[in-house]
Amino acid sequence: MAKTEFKSESKRLLDLMINSIYTHKEIFLREIISNASDAIDKLHYISLTDDSVGLNKDDFKIHIEINKPERLITITDNGIGMDSDDLDNNLGTIANSGSFKFKQENEKNDDVDIIGQFGVGFYSAFMVADEITVQTKKYNCDKAYQWHSAGADGYEITEIEKDSVGTKIILKIKEDSDGEKYSEFLEKYKISALVSKYSDYIRYPIIMEMEHRKLREDCDLEHPEYDEVKEDEVLNSMIPIWQRNKKDVTEEEYNDFYKQKFFDFENPAKVFSNSVEGVVTFKSLLFIPSKVPFNYYTKEYKKGLQLYSSGVLIMDNCSDLIPEHFAFVKGVVDSQDLSLNISREMLQHDRQLKNIANTLEKKIKNELSSWLKNDREAYEKFYANFGKQLKYGLVVDYGAHKDVVKDLVLFYSSTEKKLVTLKEYVERMSEDQKDIYFATGESIETIDKLPQTEYFREKGREILYCAEEIDEFAFQSMNDYSGKMFKNIVNEDVEEEEDKTENEEKNDDSTLKFIKDTLGDKVSEVVFSKKLRSHPVCLTAKGGVSFEMEKYMAIAQPEAMVKAERVLEINAAHPAVNALIANINADKDKAEKYAKLLYNQALIIAGLPLEDPSDYADMVCSLMN
Ligand code: ADP
């Protein structure tokens, strides 16, 4: 029989499995059982609408059998089964489970630990078995198949006879060697303990034949006599963790459930469960990851919750349950009020589902608000991970969700030197300040040095520093916060009452005209600045498009050629500007050079590219000579 080789990444993982440390080995059972349960979920779902399956809810079971002399553990399910393509695709590669990709991204971490923490599915069986046989028949398929592998060098698939639909996994347990005691896994008490530890919540009975000593009925109680009896026993409580009373579930249980279910190897940053009774009755168990999932800010990331209806899995990733701005939330929802017969397509328009989604949105909002109020440090950690997503929520759908999100977003404050909420900003505003000021730029440090900020700082005004592209769009779509408008101080319109400055006194149109003529179309206007203090020049954007938007659009939609209208502000109180003015009549060439130099400097400070860097460098050198 020709062997098929494992796909290359699977080979690497197999090596890792085979050499992993002992304490991790026991998770193999959890992984196999969880696959069996998933397979049953699938057939169970079909059976709701298709009588030809011929099975009722109570018929679905997982059996475990141990054959000690032959060193075999057999796990049997009556789930959906696999055909030969499935076997080839699913058991020939592990690309299906996100775990391997994740592992690769985290290569620097301890590989072995990742295995222990969240498992790598079917392959983990190779930690305890040197030979694996899978016998399976898929629902609605005439033929049955066997997949067999004795380790890293490959597998073969053959046709077999099998009557019942479902899958049987036969593990040939390794011989004990140098301190590795695999034989333990052939003990019923051990297997039973592993099921309790890792698979208790599985919603189908996990059955094993157990031996008991039973009191003989007709014996004399003074001299009790016992019989050895064998009886099928259900090893798991079958109560899903979200159905259990909050008080009775330990933090560790919640954490373990989260890690297994959602392929994370770190504990969640937040766990919250809800039991809602009302128009729609449901239970939810939600998690916020403590790290950004590796594919989070890509198209590959699928938001959504697992949706159960009275304990039956309806959908693995129901995206309608979670709004875009809370896309980072993971978890499960179980409701008895959803019709079991509903198709996944119909579900989208289901009123009950919308109701649940609305309730969940409120719950998540409240949870985040109280987190922000009661544990600022933890909230800021969360915010560093997912704050961008919240701000995105302000922008999408033309700002329709701003009321949900506006009190959850944070910005860096120039006066507080830390992240603040908009509410905190507004509460601090002095009476004579009309607007909320913000400034945009590459980073907090560069914004702090922007010439435009000097004037506001002098007046003791608080400025929100915005270094993320989304920030400006967020303010734009919010329009105002509790009646206060947002003003970008890097843009032109500063509405404060002006103190008379030297700039106004020196109001001399011929200087402005000279500079404008020298620069031509590069700028739309040259003005004497009201806000400059120690800097000679700055650029402001006029007419709605800011420099940050220009930079953003240059990447997002270069063909649109969106340009901010440039206004050059000059500071007549600055010696460099005075030097220019003095030369307008004395040495026109030099004055033109100065005007260009100052314009280029304004570009640099605004973080905009120089139009002709080498020309600029030549000018600087010629002045140095
Ligand atoms: P994962 O469960 O993370 O997808 P596994 O390596 O555990 O990865 O399993 C790979 C795939 O093999 C599963 O997704 C499923 O399609 C299939 N599979 C495994 N065990 C069974 C089973 N008992 N019944 C049906 N299909 C199974």
Residues whose N, C-alpha, C, O or C-beta is under 5 A from the ligand:
A	BS01	ADP	N35 A36 A39 G81 M82 N90 L91 N96 S97 V120 G121 F122 Y123 T167
